[in-house]
């Protein structure tokens, strides 16, 4: 209810108007030699005091208006008209819908891969089959000493308003893009000591081939050395064959 504060402001403005007239009279009298320096000083002090009173009254009146600090969507009202509220009481929740922020964590050994501006993809259970693209805009400088991970924050455009604050999200962070990468199923790998091998099929025989691995994507792994696009590799039963074993290729119609 701003009525009391509006009245206080009008009172302060009225006092200020009188102080301004008194200051002008004191100043004119002092300039003509009919006034004293003390009278002018008192008029200046009264003017400044009333100016401060107006400023204070304006500030109190301004606090009767609650303005949102950002554009958003209002939720359910928590207070009824006429209720008394105290500082900190929730009146209504205000949610920013576009853009949204998403917080997620990565292991500390991936710190070198975390950079501002990295693209990412987000999926939510509430919207199955849909994928939303965003980008990292902040990396927490502190590592969680207990979980040994780092928190990243990304922005997510939401112009159509499909996403809502509070949804659980699955985040896929894009750390690198490798065009024309060679991927094979992870089950095709044959580990030996510290090296990795696959069985290539050459002239219907299994040829053990050493490979160098790159990134892992789901159940597939990138091969950066040892294979080229179009090579055929054994993906099932790799523990039962040896280098040089005969291999018969099954047709796609046979289910392989």
Wavefront OBJ file of the C-alpha trace (Angstrom):
o trace
v 0.000 0.000 0.000
v 1.863 3.119 -1.193
v -0.546 5.708 0.286
v 1.565 6.578 3.343
v 4.787 6.786 1.311
v 3.108 8.975 -1.321
v 1.971 11.362 1.415
v 5.452 11.470 2.940
v 6.903 12.274 -0.481
v 4.451 15.150 -1.014
v 5.319 16.486 2.454
v 9.043 16.332 1.686
v 8.551 18.074 -1.673
v 6.554 20.848 -0.014
v 9.312 21.407 2.551
v 11.894 21.412 -0.239
v 9.966 24.069 -2.172
v 9.956 26.307 0.922
v 13.688 25.722 1.482
v 14.426 26.690 -2.106
v 12.534 29.996 -1.692
v 14.265 30.713 1.635
v 17.645 30.003 0.074
v 16.912 32.409 -2.790
v 15.866 35.166 -0.338
v 18.934 34.645 1.880
v 21.193 34.640 -1.146
v 19.656 37.846 -2.543
v 19.869 39.597 0.858
v 23.491 38.576 1.280
v 24.341 39.850 -2.198
v 22.687 43.239 -1.425
v 24.441 43.530 1.941
v 21.222 43.325 3.942
v 21.657 39.710 4.978
v 24.220 37.836 7.071
v 26.479 34.947 6.179
v 24.983 32.901 8.993
v 21.464 33.256 7.575
v 22.709 32.098 4.166
v 24.506 29.116 5.715
v 21.369 28.106 7.581
v 19.325 28.368 4.358
v 21.851 26.176 2.492
v 21.793 23.553 5.266
v 17.986 23.498 5.313
v 17.895 23.157 1.507
v 20.295 20.222 1.515
v 18.416 18.518 4.357
v 15.103 18.813 2.514
v 16.684 17.569 -0.729
v 17.876 14.464 1.137
v 14.405 14.015 2.651
v 12.847 13.998 -0.835
v 15.387 11.448 -2.039
v 14.648 9.228 0.964
v 10.880 9.489 0.451
v 11.247 8.611 -3.246
v 13.346 5.545 -2.355
v 10.743 4.339 0.160
v 7.933 4.798 -2.355
v 9.908 2.968 -5.054
v 10.156 -0.089 -2.783
v 6.378 -0.502 -2.936
v 6.792 -1.568 -6.565
v 8.309 -5.039 -7.114
v 9.892 -5.342 -10.547
v 11.183 -8.577 -12.071
v 14.963 -8.495 -12.603
v 14.626 -10.385 -15.906
v 12.013 -11.444 -18.446
v 10.362 -14.747 -17.638
v 7.179 -16.651 -16.915
v 5.283 -16.374 -13.626
v 4.323 -19.505 -11.735
v 1.607 -20.062 -9.139
v 0.893 -17.201 -6.736
v 1.850 -17.990 -3.116
v 0.197 -14.941 -1.508
v -3.352 -13.604 -1.519
v -4.241 -9.951 -2.057
v -4.073 -8.091 1.251
v -1.615 -10.467 2.919
v 1.301 -9.039 4.888
v 4.688 -10.106 3.577
v 8.188 -9.832 4.967
v 11.494 -9.574 3.124
v 12.367 -13.037 1.805
v 8.770 -14.294 1.609
v 7.946 -15.941 -1.721
v 5.097 -14.185 -3.544
v 5.363 -15.991 -6.878
v 8.139 -17.861 -8.661
v 9.578 -16.297 -11.805
v 11.282 -18.656 -14.259
v 13.466 -17.742 -17.203
v 12.435 -20.069 -20.031
v 14.644 -18.904 -22.901
v 17.489 -19.538 -22.689
v 17.806 -22.211 -20.023
v 20.918 -23.141 -18.080
v 22.050 -26.715 -17.575
v 24.645 -27.767 -14.980
v 26.515 -31.039 -15.392
v 29.738 -32.670 -14.209
v 32.657 -34.362 -15.923
v 35.544 -36.377 -14.397
v 38.634 -34.399 -13.416
v 40.755 -36.288 -15.952
v 38.643 -34.644 -18.676
v 39.559 -31.132 -17.503
v 41.730 -30.468 -20.569
v 38.688 -31.165 -22.762
v 36.465 -28.625 -21.004
v 36.367 -25.295 -22.806
v 33.962 -22.389 -22.998
v 32.046 -22.488 -26.267
v 32.030 -26.289 -26.624
v 28.862 -27.612 -28.264
v 26.721 -30.193 -26.510
v 23.486 -32.100 -26.995
v 20.810 -32.591 -24.352
v 17.984 -35.115 -24.094
v 15.258 -35.274 -21.455
v 12.925 -38.108 -20.478
v 9.917 -35.799 -20.773
v 10.504 -35.401 -24.539
v 11.699 -38.771 -25.840
v 13.274 -38.764 -29.276
v 14.083 -35.046 -29.229
v 17.550 -33.547 -28.951
v 18.463 -29.989 -27.992
v 21.730 -28.259 -28.824
v 23.554 -25.815 -26.567
v 27.054 -24.664 -25.646
v 29.259 -24.403 -22.552
v 29.613 -20.883 -21.195
v 31.273 -21.424 -17.801
v 33.639 -23.935 -16.191
v 33.873 -24.057 -12.388
v 37.510 -23.403 -11.419
v 37.229 -25.677 -8.366
v 37.378 -29.468 -8.458
v 35.013 -31.373 -6.162
v 37.415 -33.008 -3.691
v 34.980 -35.801 -2.822
v 33.606 -36.839 -6.205
v 36.712 -35.715 -8.158
v 34.695 -34.005 -10.859
v 34.240 -30.556 -12.367
v 30.996 -28.657 -12.834
v 30.217 -27.057 -16.187
v 27.333 -24.757 -17.030
v 25.817 -24.449 -20.487
v 23.106 -22.358 -22.117
v 20.310 -24.011 -24.030
v 18.077 -22.061 -26.446
v 14.394 -22.779 -25.779
v 12.504 -20.480 -28.138
v 9.539 -22.816 -28.500
v 9.256 -23.277 -24.718
v 9.293 -27.077 -24.839
v 11.853 -27.427 -22.055
v 11.089 -26.455 -18.472
v 13.374 -25.579 -15.548
v 14.039 -28.514 -13.225
v 13.989 -31.300 -15.829
v 16.600 -34.052 -15.491
v 18.844 -33.879 -18.540
v 21.359 -36.211 -20.184
v 24.240 -34.263 -21.663
v 26.556 -35.343 -24.490
v 29.576 -33.032 -24.581
v 31.326 -32.720 -27.942
v 35.066 -32.658 -27.193
v 36.266 -33.082 -30.806
v 35.011 -33.625 -34.346
v 36.715 -36.216 -36.526
v 35.443 -36.184 -40.088
v 35.377 -39.554 -41.923
v 36.405 -41.420 -38.772
v 36.709 -45.219 -38.929
v 34.553 -46.827 -36.224
v 34.274 -50.496 -35.326
v 32.336 -52.338 -32.594
v 34.318 -52.472 -29.371
v 33.804 -56.255 -29.200
v 36.039 -56.630 -32.286
v 39.127 -55.620 -30.268
v 41.627 -58.232 -29.087
v 43.786 -56.843 -26.256
v 47.301 -58.261 -25.904
v 49.504 -56.770 -23.184
v 49.332 -53.009 -23.764
v 48.384 -53.248 -27.436
v 45.090 -53.667 -29.248
v 44.504 -55.882 -32.301
v 41.683 -56.754 -34.663
v 41.268 -59.567 -37.182
v 40.977 -58.187 -40.696
v 39.491 -60.478 -43.333
v 41.856 -60.771 -46.303
v 41.221 -63.441 -48.961
v 38.853 -65.243 -46.569
v 41.537 -65.489 -43.885
v 41.835 -63.729 -40.538
v 44.854 -61.422 -40.408
v 45.768 -60.093 -36.969
v 46.338 -56.366 -37.282
v 47.626 -53.970 -34.658
v 45.511 -50.837 -34.326
v 45.689 -47.505 -32.520
v 42.534 -46.334 -30.788
v 40.968 -42.914 -30.691
v 37.716 -41.800 -29.107
v 35.026 -44.155 -27.812
v 31.443 -43.441 -28.817
v 28.898 -45.673 -27.121
v 29.769 -49.280 -28.003
v 32.040 -48.260 -30.857
v 35.664 -47.188 -30.899
v 37.566 -45.014 -33.341
v 40.550 -46.556 -35.165
v 43.183 -43.958 -36.008
v 45.859 -46.379 -37.307
v 45.799 -49.888 -38.719
v 42.515 -49.842 -40.631
v 41.033 -47.905 -43.498
v 37.483 -47.322 -44.618
v 36.086 -50.420 -46.337
v 38.170 -53.010 -44.430
v 36.268 -56.019 -43.130
v 36.911 -57.100 -39.542
v 35.739 -60.002 -37.411
v 33.287 -58.779 -34.774
v 32.083 -62.047 -33.187
v 34.020 -64.985 -31.811
v 37.380 -63.209 -31.907
v 38.662 -65.296 -28.980
v 38.144 -68.535 -30.927
v 40.234 -67.747 -33.995
v 43.925 -67.278 -34.662
v 46.002 -65.379 -37.184
v 45.526 -67.093 -40.540
v 42.319 -68.899 -39.612
v 39.912 -69.360 -42.539
v 36.892 -67.081 -42.394
v 33.592 -67.405 -44.186
v 31.544 -64.257 -44.645
v 27.830 -64.604 -43.930
v 25.451 -62.639 -46.124
v 23.252 -59.944 -44.638
v 20.243 -62.100 -45.446
v 21.617 -64.800 -43.184
v 21.526 -62.414 -40.260
v 25.183 -61.345 -40.002
l 1 2 3 4 5 6 7 8 9 10 11 12 13 14 15 16 17 18 19 20 21 22 23 24 25 26 27 28 29 30 31 32 33 34 35 36 37 38 39 40 41 42 43 44 45 46 47 48 49 50 51 52 53 54 55 56 57 58 59 60 61 62 63 64 65 66 67 68 69 70 71 72 73 74 75 76 77 78 79 80 81 82 83 84 85 86 87 88 89 90 91 92 93 94 95 96 97 98 99 100 101 102 103 104 105 106 107 108 109 110 111 112 113 114 115 116 117 118 119 120 121 122 123 124 125 126 127 128 129 130 131 132 133 134 135 136 137 138 139 140 141 142 143 144 145 146 147 148 149 150 151 152 153 154 155 156 157 158 159 160 161 162 163 164 165 166 167 168 169 170 171 172 173 174 175 176 177 178 179 180 181 182 183 184 185 186 187 188 189 190 191 192 193 194 195 196 197 198 199 200 201 202 203 204 205 206 207 208 209 210 211 212 213 214 215 216 217 218 219 220 221 222 223 224 225 226 227 228 229 230 231 232 233 234 235 236 237 238 239 240 241 242 243 244 245 246 247 248 249 250 251 252 253 254 255 256
